[in-house]
Amino acid sequence: MVEVIEYCGLFLWLIYLFLFFRREIGRKNKYAKEYTKELIVKKPFHIIRIDSLFFLLVYLLYSNFADDRVLPYLYVIIVLTNIVYVGYDITDNYKNDKKKDRKDLIYYSGAIVLALIVFGYMLISKNLINTCILSLVLNMFVPLYVWAMKIILQKRA
């Protein structure tokens, strides 16, 4: 039963990853004028998410003293919480963002690469607890990736 929860958690994380990228791309499009190099100084928490850091710290703290059979349930709760949060944020702030730009596919390719990294690590290590930790760490850097890609694409244009 625990293995089923572990795989369900990773499947839910995959859904969350694409929703998170959708939100960050919407944020990039909505606040295009603010998405400059100065954003890291003005609003550093738009680059590295504090909520992702908090969930990572909770998971790491709990993994030090909890039974390994309980950790997949905690991971599923964390991912479900993130899905609900991002879902509300998308519907509240980015629901009118109907335009689809072909350039946005570059950002989604990053989501595919992150998913391949996590699932590749899972197949190689066969340690789902460390895979969960890796996915939570990568969640923190999704906004950084979108911001960096925006800066790189601005220079090319």
N, C-alpha and C positions, 0 to 999 in steps of 0.2 A: 504493500500500500504506500509506503514511503517513496518508493521509486516512481510510482504514478504521480504523486504530488510533486516530486522533483521535476519530472518532465513537463507536467502541467505548468509549473512555475516558469520554466524556461520558455515554453510556448507563449505564456502570458507576457513574459519579458519581451519576446519578439514583437508582439502586438504593441506593447508600450514603446518599444524603440521606434517603430514607424510613426506612432502618434506623436512622440516627442520630437522627432525630426519634422513632422508636419507643423507642429507648433513653433519650432525654432525658425523654420522657413517662413511661416506667417509673420513672425516677429521681425524677421529680416525685411520682408516686403512692407510691413506696416510702418516700421521705424527706419526706413532706408537712409534718411538724412543723418540719423544718430549712429548708424552702423559704420563708424570710422575707426581709425586707430586710437582715437582718444576715448573710445568706449571703455577700454580696459581701466582707464584712470577714473572716469566719471562714474561708471556703474559696473564695478568689478563682479558683482553678483549676477550680472547678466551673462557673464562669460563662464564662470564656474558656479553651478547651482548649489546653494546652501542646503536645500532640502535633500538633494542627492547625497551630499556629504553627511548630513544627519542620519539618513537611513543606512549608509555604509557604516558609520560609527556604531549605530545600534546593533547592526548585524555582527560586526566584529566583536563588540563587547559581549554580546550574548553568546557568540560561538566559543568564547573562552571558557565558559562554565556550564553551558547547556549540553544536553544529550544530543548527539548527532541526529537522532530520529526526530527531534523537534525543530531543528533548523529549517528544513524544507517548508514547514508550515509558516514560520516567520517570514521566509523569503516570499511565499505566495501572498501573504498579507501586505508586505512592503510593495510588491509589484502591483497588486490590486489597488492599493492606496495611490500609487503613482498614476495608474490608468485613470482613476476617478478624477484626480487633480488635473491631469492634462486634458481629459475630456471636457471638464467644466471650463478650463481656460480656453480651449479651442472654441467651444460654443459661445462663450461670453465675449471673447475679444477678437476672434479671427473667423467668425462665421460668414462674414461678408467677403472674405478673401476667395472669390470664386475663380479668379484668373489663374490659369495654369500656364506656367512658363516652361519651355523646354530646357532652359538653363537650370531649373530646379532639379532636374534629373541628376545633375552632378552631386547635389547634396544627398539625394537618396542613395546614390552609389556608396556614399560613406556609411549609410545604415546597413547596406548589404555587406560591406567589408567588415563592419563591427560584428554583425551576426555570424559571418564566417569565422572570424577570430574566436568568438565565444564557443561556437559549436565545434570548431577544430580543436580548441583546447580541451573541451569536454571529451572528445573522442580519443585524444592522445593521453590525457592524464587519468581519465576515468574516475575523477574526483569531483563530484557534483557540488560539494561545499565550496571548494576553491573556484569552481566555475561560477557559482553564484556571486562570490566576492569579486571576481573579475568583471562580471556584468554590472555590478553596482559601481565599481570604479569607473568603468567606461561611460556610465550614465552621466557622471560629473563633467565629462569632457565633450559631450555632444554640442552644447552651445559654443564652446571654443572652436570646434571643428567648423561649424556653420559660419562663425565670425571670420575665421582665418580664410575660408574659401571665398567669402564675400570680398575680403581685402585683396586676395589674389586675383579674383575675377575682375575687380575694379581696375587693377593695374594693367590687365591684359586688354581691357576695352579702350 
